[in-house]
Amino acid sequence: MMTTQPLAKLAVDLIAAVGEGAQPFDGRVAAAVRDALGASAVALWRPAAPEWRRLAAAPATLVELPEAAAEALDAERPTELAGWFAIPIASPDGGRQGDVLVLRAPTVKFSAEDLATLVESARTAALATLQDAGRTERLAELVSLSLEWGESSDTAALLERMAEAATRLFDCDRATIFLWKRSAAQLVGRPALGMPDNQLTLPEDAGVVGRVVQSGEPLRTSLRDAEMVDRATDKSTGYRTDSLLCVPLDAPGGERLGAFELINKRTGEFSDDDVSGLLEFARLAAVAVANAQQVEELVRERDALVEQAASGVRMLGEAPAIAALRKTIQRVADADLAVLVLGENGTGKEVVAQSLHFQSRRRNAPLLAVNCAAIAESLLESELFGHERGAFTDARESRAGKFELADGGTLLLDEIGDMSPGGQAKLLRVLEDKTVVRVGGAEERKVDVRVVAATNRDLSERVREGKFREDLFYRLCVVTIELPPLRDRGDDVILLAEHFLKNFCQTRGRKAPKFSAAAKRKLTTHNWPGNIRELRNLMERVAYLTDEATIDADELSIIDRGPTRGAGGELAIEGELTEATYEFQRRYINQAVERARGNVAAAARSLGLHRSNLYRKMGQLGMDSEKE
């Protein structure tokens, strides 16, 4: 039986086969042995309960298990039976029983012991080659996976994807990622097949996973270590664990997030290479999990802030017009229709826009506002649509406009009636095509923005005058909401005054005073040219300048206070010349605004100023230039 030449040639063939890397290594070994020894068939079998498992065969159609295989395994030596040679060889994963190589009718004599040694060595070398290649492939896939994971903000979905990738890369039946919930002393695992909500909850010190979380050391088990497996978990999931590998899941900063567990290696037991591979896998997974958890926490904080902001936006009032307004807002908020809000300055047009936004599906996206009258005509297009570097003298860098910044959300265009013809044309294009082109650029950028327009002007009259595009007007007024002036809202004045006064007094740390009957009459009979804004400002002054428990009408005389006059009708102003000049300008501008019934643009025309210059002057003088 001792023939060295065929085995020497076989060794060369096996080395070549190992280097090819085209087929599973057992298939290359079987084919090389068959060809070298002139056998009609060669197969590798592994004993497994309840039936043997064929690892490889040449030809591949060979499915019959020769009786010689069981005989050789029981005798632990080569056996010849019914034309078959069966040779026990060690399995590459170090299993207790090993595998069996069977040959049918070999025509070349050989040493069974030498053949077994040669095959074992070839398989080990081939396995190492495959493992090296596998490590490279696995690392490449891990890098690709980590990039995908980094885009996820849903932890539960992320864990499902990680588990699917792990079962594929490590050739196992199941994978579960356990996150450590310290506050409840629990480990929460996902995915957990067979469990409610695909989730398994364990005490933080339970089983192999608990030991890994507590110790921070990898742990693997096999059938030889059955006592280490938590059979209670098997019973609850309806699944039997035969082999298990578990490693800690540690965030980059060292915080233990939980553990990563693999169950039942399909080709035997988990190897040292699996341990090192899963540690690398878990390291990248931990980064993605930590990021996803951080994003989820930020989303929760954002949602809480949105809820807080939304709860603070209320259309207060019991007047029939306000009750109807609230119903209209509720109906159209989620319809994503363009809305035109009409009303005098200070009536609450911005509050309407906020209510529409926070009651819509866009509530978690930006809500931005642009006052079209407060920005110079030459800069308005840049403000809305953005500009590219070098588009004009001061454009030192590219900048996104409000439409891009509000993408996914809502954009309030206040004082839309004062927009230039060029700006109107560009706005119409955005509304029709949902694209913007930055000033000085050519690239069309898609935007998804709900536009709420507001004005104190009669836009239909401006359309008739040719000062506002008719097509844009109809684009903007799909839904029209008209706000009543405060003077027409009856007792809502008292309700709003009490609301503002209470809020300002809370800020100051004092109890809100009550209004006397005379004070209430004063409030309800005043004309309120500045509407709600004027009332709010008055209540702020009352909260800080009075300490009485009851506010009387005399303490509201500030409502009627205009510039005081001395003898001969001149303005009585005291102080140094500079301050007196500022005071005169403040009073003069206030008079112009009051004559224009709160319309700052009209006041600017009466003063011979451009509206943007008037806003700038009001800001310099410390005046309230906020617009609805």
C-alpha positions as CSV (number, residue, x, y, z in Angstrom):
1,M,0.0,0.0,0.0
2,M,3.0,2.4,0.6
3,T,3.5,4.4,-2.6
4,T,5.1,7.8,-2.3
5,Q,5.0,9.0,-6.0
6,P,1.1,9.3,-6.2
7,L,1.0,11.0,-2.9
8,A,3.8,13.4,-3.8
9,K,2.0,14.3,-7.0
10,L,-1.2,14.6,-4.9
11,A,0.6,17.0,-2.6
12,V,1.5,19.2,-5.5
13,D,-2.0,19.0,-6.9
14,L,-3.5,19.9,-3.5
15,I,-1.2,22.9,-3.1
16,A,-2.3,24.1,-6.6
17,A,-5.9,23.5,-5.7
18,V,-5.6,25.4,-2.5
19,G,-4.2,28.4,-4.3
20,E,-7.0,28.5,-6.8
21,G,-9.6,29.6,-4.4
22,A,-12.4,29.1,-6.9
23,Q,-14.4,26.4,-5.0
24,P,-15.0,25.4,-1.4
25,F,-11.8,23.8,-0.1
26,D,-13.4,20.4,0.6
27,G,-14.5,20.2,-3.1
28,R,-11.0,20.9,-4.3
29,V,-9.5,18.3,-1.9
30,A,-12.0,15.6,-3.0
31,A,-11.4,16.2,-6.7
32,A,-7.6,16.2,-6.3
33,V,-7.7,12.9,-4.3
34,R,-9.9,11.2,-6.9
35,D,-7.7,12.2,-9.8
36,A,-4.4,11.4,-8.0
37,L,-5.5,7.9,-6.9
38,G,-7.5,7.0,-9.9
39,A,-10.7,6.5,-7.8
40,S,-14.1,6.5,-9.4
41,A,-15.6,8.5,-6.6
42,V,-14.4,10.4,-3.5
43,A,-16.4,12.0,-0.8
44,L,-16.0,13.8,2.6
45,W,-18.6,13.0,5.2
46,R,-19.3,14.4,8.7
47,P,-21.2,12.5,11.4
48,A,-24.2,14.5,12.6
49,A,-27.4,13.6,14.4
50,P,-29.7,12.2,13.2
51,E,-28.0,11.8,9.8
52,W,-24.5,12.2,8.3
53,R,-23.8,15.3,6.4
54,R,-21.9,15.3,3.1
55,L,-19.3,18.0,2.9
56,A,-18.1,17.5,-0.6
57,A,-18.0,14.9,-3.4
58,A,-16.4,14.2,-6.7
59,P,-18.5,13.7,-8.7
60,A,-20.9,16.1,-7.1
61,T,-23.8,13.8,-7.8
62,L,-22.5,11.2,-5.3
63,V,-25.1,11.1,-2.4
64,E,-24.8,7.5,-1.1
65,L,-23.1,7.1,2.3
66,P,-21.0,3.9,2.3
67,E,-21.3,1.5,5.2
68,A,-17.5,1.7,5.4
69,A,-17.7,5.2,6.8
70,A,-19.5,4.3,10.0
71,E,-17.3,1.3,10.4
72,A,-14.1,3.4,10.1
73,L,-15.4,6.0,12.5
74,D,-16.3,3.4,15.1
75,A,-13.0,1.5,14.8
76,E,-11.1,4.8,14.6
77,R,-8.9,3.4,11.8
78,P,-9.0,3.0,8.0
79,T,-11.6,0.4,6.8
80,E,-12.2,-1.3,3.5
81,L,-15.8,-2.6,2.8
82,A,-17.7,-3.4,-0.3
83,G,-15.2,-1.7,-2.7
84,W,-15.0,1.4,-0.5
85,F,-12.0,2.7,1.4
86,A,-13.0,4.8,4.5
87,I,-10.3,6.8,6.3
88,P,-11.0,8.9,9.5
89,I,-9.4,12.3,9.4
90,A,-9.4,15.2,11.8
91,S,-12.0,18.0,11.1
92,P,-10.5,21.4,10.6
93,D,-12.6,22.9,13.3
94,G,-11.3,20.5,15.9
95,G,-14.5,18.6,16.4
96,R,-14.4,15.6,18.7
97,Q,-15.3,12.9,16.1
98,G,-13.7,14.3,12.9
99,D,-14.7,13.6,9.3
100,V,-14.4,10.5,7.1
101,L,-12.8,10.4,3.6
102,V,-14.3,7.6,1.4
103,L,-12.8,6.4,-1.9
104,R,-14.4,4.0,-4.4
105,A,-12.2,1.6,-6.3
106,P,-8.9,3.5,-6.2
107,T,-6.5,2.1,-8.9
108,V,-3.3,3.5,-7.3
109,K,-1.9,2.0,-4.1
110,F,-1.4,4.4,-1.2
111,S,-0.7,4.6,2.5
112,A,-4.0,5.4,4.3
113,E,-2.1,7.1,7.2
114,D,-0.1,9.3,4.8
115,L,-3.2,10.1,2.8
116,A,-5.0,11.2,6.0
117,T,-2.1,13.4,7.0
118,L,-1.9,14.9,3.6
119,V,-5.6,15.6,3.3
120,E,-5.7,17.1,6.8
121,S,-2.8,19.4,6.0
122,A,-4.3,20.4,2.7
123,R,-7.6,21.2,4.3
124,T,-6.0,23.2,7.0
125,A,-4.0,25.2,4.5
126,A,-7.0,25.7,2.3
127,L,-9.1,26.8,5.2
128,A,-6.4,29.3,6.2
129,T,-6.3,30.6,2.7
130,L,-10.0,30.9,2.6
131,Q,-10.1,32.5,6.0
132,D,-7.5,35.1,4.9
133,A,-9.6,35.9,1.8
134,G,-12.7,35.8,4.0
135,R,-11.2,38.3,6.4
136,T,-10.4,40.7,3.5
137,E,-13.9,40.3,2.0
138,R,-15.5,40.6,5.4
139,L,-13.6,43.7,6.3
140,A,-14.5,45.3,2.9
141,E,-18.2,44.4,3.5
142,L,-18.0,45.8,7.1
143,V,-16.7,49.1,5.8
144,S,-19.6,49.2,3.3
145,L,-22.1,48.2,6.0
146,S,-20.8,50.8,8.4
147,L,-21.4,53.5,5.9
148,E,-25.0,52.4,5.4
149,W,-25.5,52.1,9.2
150,G,-24.3,55.6,9.7
151,E,-27.3,56.9,7.8
152,S,-29.8,55.2,10.1
153,S,-31.7,57.1,12.8
154,D,-34.0,54.2,13.8
155,T,-32.3,52.0,16.3
156,A,-34.8,49.1,16.0
157,A,-34.5,48.9,12.2
158,L,-30.7,49.3,12.5
159,L,-30.4,46.3,14.8
160,E,-32.5,44.2,12.3
161,R,-30.1,45.1,9.5
162,M,-27.0,44.3,11.6
163,A,-28.4,40.9,12.6
164,E,-29.1,40.0,9.0
165,A,-25.6,41.0,7.9
166,A,-24.0,39.1,10.8
167,T,-25.9,35.8,10.0
168,R,-24.6,36.1,6.5
169,L,-21.0,37.0,7.2
170,F,-20.5,34.5,10.0
171,D,-22.7,31.7,8.5
172,C,-24.9,31.2,11.6
173,D,-28.6,30.7,12.1
174,R,-29.4,33.8,14.3
175,A,-27.9,37.0,15.6
176,T,-29.3,39.2,18.3
177,I,-28.0,42.6,19.6
178,F,-28.7,43.2,23.3
179,L,-28.8,46.8,24.5
180,W,-28.1,47.4,28.2
181,K,-31.0,49.3,29.9
182,R,-29.2,50.2,33.1
183,S,-32.1,52.0,34.7
184,A,-34.2,48.8,34.6
185,A,-31.3,46.4,35.1
186,Q,-32.3,44.7,31.8
187,L,-30.8,43.5,28.5
188,V,-33.2,44.2,25.6
189,G,-32.4,42.0,22.6
190,R,-33.5,42.5,18.9
191,P,-34.3,40.8,16.7
192,A,-35.6,37.9,18.8
193,L,-37.6,35.5,16.5
194,G,-40.6,33.9,18.1
195,M,-40.9,36.6,20.8
196,P,-43.6,39.4,21.0
197,D,-42.6,42.5,19.1
198,N,-39.5,40.5,18.0
199,Q,-37.8,41.6,21.3
200,L,-36.3,39.6,24.2
201,T,-35.9,41.1,27.6
202,L,-33.5,39.5,30.1
203,P,-32.1,40.4,33.5
204,E,-28.8,42.2,33.1
205,D,-26.8,39.2,34.6
206,A,-28.7,36.4,32.8
207,G,-26.8,33.7,30.9
208,V,-23.9,34.1,28.5
209,V,-25.0,37.5,27.4
210,G,-25.2,38.8,31.0
211,R,-21.7,37.4,31.7
212,V,-20.3,39.1,28.7
213,V,-21.9,42.5,29.5
214,Q,-20.6,42.3,33.1
215,S,-17.1,41.1,32.3
216,G,-16.5,42.7,28.9
217,E,-14.9,39.5,27.6
218,P,-16.0,37.5,24.6
219,L,-17.5,34.1,25.3
220,R,-18.3,31.1,23.1
221,T,-20.0,27.8,23.8
222,S,-20.7,24.5,22.0
223,L,-22.4,21.2,22.8
224,R,-19.5,20.5,25.1
225,D,-20.6,23.5,27.2
226,A,-24.3,22.9,27.3
227,E,-24.5,23.9,31.0
228,M,-23.5,27.5,30.1
229,V,-26.6,28.0,27.8
230,D,-29.7,29.5,29.3
231,R,-32.3,26.8,28.5
232,A,-35.1,28.9,29.9
233,T,-34.5,31.4,27.0
234,D,-34.5,28.5,24.6
235,K,-37.8,27.4,26.0
236,S,-39.3,30.8,25.7
237,T,-38.2,31.3,22.1
238,G,-38.8,27.7,21.0
239,Y,-35.3,27.4,19.6
240,R,-32.4,25.2,20.7
241,T,-28.9,26.7,21.1
242,D,-26.1,24.3,20.1
243,S,-23.3,26.8,19.7
244,L,-23.0,30.4,20.7
245,L,-20.6,33.4,20.4
246,C,-21.1,36.6,22.3
247,V,-18.9,39.7,22.4
248,P,-19.3,43.1,24.2
249,L,-20.8,46.0,22.4
250,D,-18.7,49.1,23.5
251,A,-19.2,52.6,22.3
252,P,-16.0,54.5,21.1
253,G,-15.7,56.3,24.5
254,G,-15.7,53.0,26.3
255,E,-19.3,52.9,27.5
256,R,-20.8,49.4,27.4
257,L,-23.9,49.5,25.2
258,G,-24.7,45.8,25.5
259,A,-23.6,42.6,23.7
260,F,-23.7,41.1,20.2
261,E,-24.7,37.4,20.1
262,L,-24.5,34.8,17.3
263,I,-26.2,31.4,17.6
264,N,-25.6,28.1,15.9
265,K,-22.7,28.1,13.5
266,R,-23.9,26.2,10.4
267,T,-20.6,24.4,9.7
268,G,-19.7,23.3,13.2
269,E,-18.4,25.5,16.0
270,F,-17.4,29.2,16.2
271,S,-13.7,29.6,15.6
272,D,-11.0,32.0,16.9
273,D,-11.4,33.8,13.6
274,D,-15.1,34.2,14.3
275,V,-14.3,35.8,17.7
276,S,-11.9,38.3,16.2
277,G,-14.3,39.0,13.3
278,L,-17.3,39.6,15.5
279,L,-15.3,41.9,17.8
280,E,-14.5,44.0,14.7
281,F,-18.1,43.8,13.6
282,A,-19.3,44.8,17.0
283,R,-16.9,47.7,17.2
284,L,-18.3,49.2,14.0
285,A,-21.9,48.3,15.0
286,A,-21.4,50.1,18.4
287,V,-20.5,53.3,16.6
288,A,-23.7,53.2,14.5
289,V,-25.9,52.2,17.5
290,A,-24.5,55.1,19.6
291,N,-25.1,57.5,16.7
292,A,-28.6,56.2,16.1
293,Q,-29.4,56.5,19.8
294,Q,-28.0,60.0,19.9
295,V,-30.1,61.0,16.8
296,E,-33.2,59.5,18.4
297,E,-32.6,61.5,21.6
298,L,-32.2,64.7,19.5
299,V,-35.4,63.8,17.7
300,R,-37.2,63.4,21.0
301,E,-35.8,66.7,22.2
302,R,-36.8,68.3,19.0
303,D,-40.3,66.9,19.2
304,A,-40.6,68.1,22.8
305,L,-39.5,71.6,21.7
306,V,-42.0,71.5,18.8
307,E,-44.8,70.4,21.2
308,Q,-43.8,73.2,23.6
309,A,-43.7,75.8,20.7
310,A,-47.0,74.5,19.3
311,S,-48.7,74.7,22.7
312,G,-47.6,78.3,23.0
313,V,-49.2,79.2,19.6
314,R,-52.9,79.7,20.2
315,M,-55.4,81.8,18.5
316,L,-56.9,83.3,21.7
317,G,-60.4,84.8,21.5
318,E,-64.1,84.1,21.7
319,A,-65.3,86.4,19.0
320,P,-67.2,84.5,16.3
321,A,-64.6,85.6,13.6
322,I,-61.8,84.0,15.7
323,A,-63.8,80.8,16.3
324,A,-64.4,80.5,12.6
325,L,-60.7,81.2,11.9
326,R,-59.6,78.4,14.2
327,K,-61.8,75.9,12.3
328,T,-60.5,77.1,9.0
329,I,-56.9,76.6,10.1
330,Q,-57.7,73.1,11.4
331,R,-59.2,72.2,8.1
332,V,-56.5,73.5,5.8
333,A,-53.4,73.0,8.0
334,D,-52.5,69.5,6.6
335,A,-53.9,70.1,3.1
336,D,-50.6,71.8,2.0
337,L,-52.4,74.5,0.2
338,A,-51.0,78.0,-0.3
339,V,-52.6,80.4,2.1
340,L,-53.0,84.2,1.9
341,V,-53.4,85.9,5.3
342,L,-55.0,89.4,5.2
343,G,-55.2,91.9,8.0
344,E,-53.9,95.1,9.5
345,N,-50.5,95.2,11.1
346,G,-50.4,93.7,14.5
347,T,-53.5,91.5,14.1
348,G,-51.6,88.2,14.4
349,K,-50.7,87.1,10.9
350,E,-47.5,85.4,12.0
351,V,-49.5,83.5,14.7
352,V,-51.8,82.2,11.9
353,A,-48.7,81.0,10.0
354,Q,-47.4,79.3,13.1
355,S,-50.7,77.6,13.7
356,L,-50.9,76.3,10.2
357,H,-47.3,75.0,10.5
358,F,-47.6,73.3,13.8
359,Q,-50.8,71.6,12.9
360,S,-49.4,70.2,9.6
361,R,-47.2,67.3,8.7
362,R,-44.4,69.8,8.3
363,R,-44.4,70.6,12.1
364,N,-40.9,69.1,12.6
365,A,-39.3,71.0,9.7
366,P,-38.3,74.6,9.7
367,L,-40.7,77.6,9.9
368,L,-39.0,80.7,8.5
369,A,-40.3,84.2,7.9
370,V,-39.2,87.0,5.6
371,N,-40.5,90.5,5.7
372,C,-40.6,91.6,2.1
373,A,-41.0,95.2,3.0
374,A,-38.1,95.3,5.4
375,I,-35.4,94.2,2.9
376,A,-34.1,96.4,0.2
377,E,-35.5,95.4,-3.2
378,S,-32.0,94.7,-4.5
379,L,-31.3,92.2,-1.7
380,L,-34.8,90.5,-1.5
381,E,-34.1,88.0,-4.3
382,S,-30.8,87.0,-2.7
383,E,-32.6,86.6,0.7
384,L,-35.3,84.4,-0.8
385,F,-33.5,82.4,-3.4
386,G,-29.8,82.6,-2.3
387,H,-26.8,83.7,-4.3
388,E,-23.6,82.2,-5.6
389,R,-20.1,83.6,-4.8
390,G,-19.3,86.6,-6.9
391,A,-23.0,87.2,-7.9
392,F,-22.6,90.8,-6.7
393,T,-20.0,93.0,-5.0
394,D,-20.5,91.7,-1.4
395,A,-21.1,88.1,-2.3
396,R,-17.9,86.7,-1.0
397,E,-19.3,83.2,-0.6
398,S,-22.3,81.2,-1.8
399,R,-25.4,81.3,0.5
400,A,-28.6,79.4,0.5
401,G,-31.8,81.4,0.5
402,K,-34.8,81.1,2.7
403,F,-36.6,78.7,0.3
404,E,-33.7,76.2,0.5
405,L,-33.4,76.7,4.3
406,A,-37.1,76.1,4.7
407,D,-37.1,72.9,2.6
408,G,-39.7,70.5,4.0
409,G,-41.2,73.2,6.1
410,T,-43.1,76.5,5.9
411,L,-42.1,79.9,4.7
412,L,-44.0,83.0,5.7
413,L,-43.7,85.9,3.2
414,D,-44.9,88.9,5.1
415,E,-45.8,92.1,3.3
416,I,-46.0,90.2,0.0
417,G,-47.8,93.2,-1.6
418,D,-44.6,95.2,-1.4
419,M,-42.5,92.7,-3.5
420,S,-40.9,94.0,-6.7
421,P,-42.1,92.8,-10.1
422,G,-38.9,90.9,-10.6
423,G,-39.3,89.2,-7.3
424,Q,-42.9,88.3,-8.1
425,A,-41.8,86.6,-11.3
426,K,-39.2,84.5,-9.6
427,L,-41.6,83.6,-6.8
428,L,-44.2,82.5,-9.3
429,R,-41.7,80.2,-10.9
430,V,-40.8,78.6,-7.5
431,L,-44.5,78.0,-6.8
432,E,-45.1,76.4,-10.2
433,D,-41.9,74.4,-10.7
434,K,-40.8,73.9,-7.0
435,T,-37.3,74.9,-8.0
436,V,-35.0,77.8,-7.1
437,V,-32.1,79.3,-9.0
438,R,-29.6,81.3,-6.8
439,V,-28.8,84.8,-7.9
440,G,-25.7,84.5,-10.2
441,G,-26.2,80.8,-10.6
442,A,-27.7,78.4,-13.2
443,E,-28.4,75.2,-11.2
444,E,-32.0,74.4,-10.5
445,R,-32.5,73.2,-6.9
446,K,-35.6,71.3,-5.9
447,V,-37.5,72.6,-2.9
448,D,-40.5,71.4,-1.0
449,V,-41.9,74.4,0.8
450,R,-45.4,75.5,1.8
451,V,-45.8,79.2,1.3
452,V,-48.0,81.3,3.6
453,A,-48.2,84.9,2.3
454,A,-49.4,87.8,4.4
455,T,-50.2,91.5,3.7
456,N,-52.1,94.5,5.0
457,R,-52.7,95.7,1.5
458,D,-55.7,95.0,-0.7
459,L,-53.9,92.7,-3.2
460,S,-56.9,92.5,-5.6
461,E,-56.8,96.3,-5.9
462,R,-53.1,96.2,-6.6
463,V,-53.7,93.6,-9.3
464,R,-56.2,96.0,-10.9
465,E,-53.6,98.7,-10.6
466,G,-51.1,96.5,-12.4
467,K,-48.8,96.5,-9.4
468,F,-49.2,92.8,-8.5
469,R,-49.2,89.9,-10.9
470,E,-52.6,88.4,-11.3
471,D,-51.2,84.8,-11.9
472,L,-49.2,85.1,-8.7
473,F,-52.2,86.4,-6.8
474,Y,-54.3,83.4,-7.7
475,R,-51.3,81.1,-6.8
476,L,-51.1,82.6,-3.4
477,C,-54.8,82.8,-2.5
478,V,-55.9,79.2,-2.8
479,V,-57.1,79.7,0.7
480,T,-57.6,83.2,2.1
481,I,-57.8,84.0,5.8
482,E,-58.8,87.5,6.9
483,L,-58.0,88.6,10.4
484,P,-60.3,91.1,12.1
485,P,-58.7,94.2,13.7
486,L,-58.7,94.2,17.5
487,R,-61.2,97.0,17.8
488,D,-63.8,94.7,16.2
489,R,-63.3,91.8,18.6
490,G,-65.2,93.1,21.6
491,D,-64.4,91.4,24.9
492,D,-61.4,89.6,23.3
493,V,-59.4,92.7,24.2
494,I,-59.9,91.9,27.9
495,L,-59.1,88.2,27.4
496,L,-55.9,89.0,25.5
497,A,-54.9,91.7,28.0
498,E,-55.2,89.3,30.9
499,H,-53.2,86.7,29.0
500,F,-50.3,89.0,28.2
501,L,-50.3,90.6,31.6
502,K,-50.2,87.1,33.3
503,N,-47.2,86.0,31.2
504,F,-45.2,89.2,31.8
505,C,-45.9,89.1,35.5
506,Q,-44.7,85.5,35.7
507,T,-41.5,86.6,34.1
508,R,-41.1,89.3,36.7
509,G,-42.1,87.0,39.5
510,R,-45.2,88.7,40.7
511,K,-48.9,87.9,40.8
512,A,-50.9,89.4,37.9
513,P,-53.1,92.3,39.0
514,K,-56.8,92.6,38.1
515,F,-58.4,95.2,35.9
516,S,-61.0,97.5,37.4
517,A,-64.3,98.0,35.6
518,A,-63.1,101.4,34.4
519,A,-59.9,99.9,33.1
520,K,-61.8,97.3,31.2
521,R,-64.0,100.0,29.6
522,K,-60.9,101.9,28.7
523,L,-59.4,98.8,27.0
524,T,-62.6,97.9,25.1
525,T,-63.3,101.4,23.8
526,H,-59.8,102.2,22.6
527,N,-59.3,102.1,18.8
528,W,-56.1,100.1,19.0
529,P,-54.4,101.3,15.8
530,G,-51.5,98.9,16.5
531,N,-53.9,96.0,17.2
532,I,-52.6,93.1,19.3
533,R,-49.0,94.2,19.2
534,E,-50.0,97.5,20.7
535,L,-52.0,95.8,23.5
536,R,-49.1,93.4,24.2
537,N,-46.6,96.2,24.5
538,L,-48.9,98.1,26.9
539,M,-49.3,95.0,29.1
540,E,-45.6,94.6,29.2
541,R,-45.2,98.2,30.5
542,V,-48.0,97.7,33.0
543,A,-46.4,94.5,34.4
544,Y,-43.1,96.3,35.0
545,L,-44.2,99.9,35.8
546,T,-47.1,99.2,38.3
547,D,-47.1,97.4,41.6
548,E,-50.8,97.7,42.4
549,A,-53.1,94.6,42.8
550,T,-55.7,96.4,40.7
551,I,-55.1,98.3,37.5
552,D,-57.3,101.4,37.1
553,A,-58.1,103.3,34.0
554,D,-55.7,106.1,35.0
555,E,-52.8,103.7,34.8
556,L,-53.7,102.9,31.2
557,S,-53.5,106.5,30.2
558,I,-50.3,105.7,28.4
559,I,-52.5,104.4,25.6
560,D,-53.5,108.0,24.7
561,R,-50.1,109.5,25.4
562,G,-48.7,111.3,22.4
563,P,-46.0,113.9,22.2
564,T,-46.6,116.5,24.9
565,R,-46.6,120.1,23.8
566,G,-45.4,123.3,25.5
567,A,-46.5,126.8,25.0
568,G,-47.1,127.8,21.4
569,G,-47.6,124.1,20.4
570,E,-43.9,123.2,20.3
571,L,-42.8,119.7,21.3
572,A,-41.7,119.7,25.0
573,I,-38.5,117.7,25.0
574,E,-35.8,117.8,27.7
575,G,-32.2,116.5,27.8
576,E,-29.0,117.0,25.8
577,L,-29.2,117.9,22.2
578,T,-28.3,114.4,20.9
579,E,-30.9,112.6,23.0
580,A,-33.5,115.3,22.3
581,T,-32.9,114.8,18.6
582,Y,-33.4,111.0,19.0
583,E,-36.6,111.6,21.0
584,F,-37.9,114.0,18.4
585,Q,-37.3,111.4,15.7
586,R,-39.0,108.7,17.7
587,R,-42.1,110.8,18.3
588,Y,-42.2,112.1,14.8
589,I,-42.0,108.5,13.3
590,N,-44.7,107.3,15.8
591,Q,-47.0,110.0,14.7
592,A,-46.5,109.1,11.0
593,V,-47.2,105.4,11.8
594,E,-50.3,106.2,13.7
595,R,-51.6,108.4,10.9
596,A,-51.0,105.5,8.5
597,R,-53.0,103.2,10.9
598,G,-49.9,101.1,11.6
599,N,-48.9,100.7,7.9
600,V,-45.1,101.3,8.1
601,A,-44.7,101.3,4.3
602,A,-47.3,104.1,4.0
603,A,-45.7,105.9,6.9
604,A,-42.3,105.7,5.1
605,R,-43.8,107.3,2.0
606,S,-45.3,110.1,4.0
607,L,-41.8,110.7,5.5
608,G,-40.1,110.6,2.1
609,L,-38.2,107.5,3.0
610,H,-37.9,104.0,1.5
611,R,-39.6,101.5,3.8
612,S,-36.3,99.6,4.3
613,N,-34.6,102.9,5.4
614,L,-37.4,103.6,7.8
615,Y,-37.1,100.2,9.4
616,R,-33.4,100.7,9.7
617,K,-33.9,104.1,11.4
618,M,-36.5,102.7,13.8
619,G,-34.0,100.0,14.8
620,Q,-31.3,102.6,15.4
621,L,-33.7,104.6,17.6
622,G,-34.6,101.5,19.6
623,M,-38.2,101.5,18.3
624,D,-40.3,98.4,17.8
625,S,-40.0,97.6,14.1
626,E,-41.3,94.0,14.3
627,K,-43.7,93.2,11.5
628,E,-46.6,90.7,11.4
